[in-house]
Amino acid sequence: TKSGAKAAIGDATVFLPAKLSSLNAESLNGDITVSGFMTDGSSFFKGVNGDISILNLKNAAEVAVKTVSGDVEIKESQFKELLAQSISGDVTIEDSAAGSAVLKTVSGDIDYSGSDIKDPSVKTVSGTVTK
């Protein structure tokens, strides 16, 4: 919202310019899908009871993607730094690149095969890791 306050709106499709200084999105009981953006500053995506899908995001700073009871899926993206975390869900990164990345899940699998991550830190409590 313009004032910065949160709004309950149900399903929404938001069209924004392709190049932004940053991009932040949060959802409760719903999915987040972000596609085709370039950002210069830090970006943050947070969900509870929903999946987060990132496609073709280019970021020159830090991106944090966190969900509880949902999957994180990142495809065809480039990051300077990436934090991808799920509690009770999978973390999948395909055809993407990052200078550094922290990939975590408590109860789920992590798959970053086919991606170019220079300095990965990977942790799962009860799941498998595919690199």
N, C-alpha and C positions, 0 to 999 in steps of 0.2 A: 504494500500500500504506500501511498505517497507520504503519509505521516510516519511510516515505519511500524505501525501497529499490525498485529496479525489479523487475518480475515478468514472466516470459514466460508468457503465458496463451493464445495463439492468438486466435481470434475472441472478442469480448466485447461485450455490450450492458450499459451501466451506466446506471442510473436514479438521478438526483440531484435535490435540490430545485431548483425553477426559478430561485430567487434565491440567488446565491452571492457571496462576497467576491472570489474569483478562480477561474479554471478553467484547468488546464494539462493537455495530453495530448501524448504522444510515441509514434511508431510506427516500427518498422523492418520493411520489406517488408509493409506493410498500409495500408489506407485509414483515415482518421479522418473521422467524421461527427458534427457537433455541431449540435443543433437545440433551439430554444426555451429559451434561458437569458438571465438578466439578471445582470450582474456589476458590482460597484462598483470593484474594483481591476484591476490589469493581468492579462491572460490571455495564454497562450502555447500555440501548437500547432506541433509540429515533426514532419516525416515524412521518411523516406528510402525511395525505391521505393514510393510510394503517393500517392494523391490525398488532399486535405484539402477537405472540404465543410462550410461553415458556413451554417446557415439560421436566421434569426430570432434573432440574438444581439444583445442591447443591452448596451453597455459604456460606463461613465462614465469610463474611463481609457484605457489603451493596450492594443491587441491586436496581437500579432505572429503571423503565419502564415507558416511557412517550410517548403518542401519541396525535396528533391533528387530528380529523376526522377519528377515527379508534377505534377498540376495543382492549382491553388488555385481554388475556386469559392465565392463568397460571395453569398448572396441574402437580401433582406428583412431587413437588419441595420442597426444604428446604432452608430457609434463616435465617441468623442472624437478618438482618434488611431489610425491603422491602418498597419501595415507588412505588406504581402503580397508574398512573394518566392518565386520558383521558379527552380531551375536545371534546365533541360531540361523545361519544362512551361509551360502557359498560366496566366494569371491573369485570371479573369473575375469581375466584380462587377456584380450586377444588383439594381435596386430597393433600393439601400442608400444610406446617408448617412454622411459623416464630416466632422469639422471639418478634419482634415488627413490626408493619406495619402501614403505612399511605396509605389509599386508598381514592382517590378523583376522582370525575367526575363532570363536569359542566352540561352536558345534557345527562344523561345516568344512567343506573342502576348499582348497586354494589351488587355482590353476592359472599360471602365467606363462605357459608354454607358447612359443611363437611370438613372444614379446621381448623387446630389448630393454631390460632394466639393468642399469650399470651397477647400482649398489642396493641390492634388495635385502630387507630384513623381513623374514617370514615366520609366522607362528600360528599354529592351530592346536587347540586343546584336544579335540576328538574328531579328527578328520585327516584327509590325505593332502599332500602337496605335490603338484605336478609342475615341473619347470622345464 
